[in-house]
Amino acid sequence: MSHSLDNVVIEPAKSRYRGKVWLFGDDISTDLMQPGFTPHGLSLEERAKYCMRANRPGWSEQVSLGDILIGGRNFGCGSNRPAALNLKILGLGCMVAESVFSVHFRNCINFAFPAMSCPGASKLFKEGDMADVNFETGLVMNVTTGKTLEGRALPKFLMDIMAAGGSLAMLRKGGYIK
């Protein structure tokens, strides 16, 4: 089975999300999100089930549609694996981290998976809390406690890419690729 994204339809991103929090620490690498040992020939959905297996066995089966990942510093460090696609396929709505590794951040945008840096975010939440995240204003709120922080709002051109369904979808709509 091919891993080509030619026929994959990526759901466009919204500017605001509300969901249950999953909390992860510092230095979560793309190798944890998309392990190199993942068997070849799996569908994208089957491959996503290996996401975080090494540090959170069974986590991928617990994620519900619209949940929100809150991470620590240097989230998505490591290789340029398109691990953001696994997070999107699992049904997570978005991700907020203390800081996001630049290559992983760009992959998030490419796959219409909203991601934002927000110093202090991992201390604002406990796992299971409800979060409300607004990517246009940068406001990150713990709905459970009522506490808020201001992260880095995403510029309009990045929001436009995600609203189109990611980079490939935007290029297709613009007639740049078939």
Secondary structure by P-SEA (a helix, b strand, c coil): ccccccccccccccccccbbbbbbbccccccccccccccccccccccccccccccccccccccccbbbbbbcccccccccccaaaaaaaacccccccccccaaaaaaaaaacbbbbbbccccccccccbbbbbbccccccccccccbbbbcccccaaaaaaaaaccaaaaaaaacccc
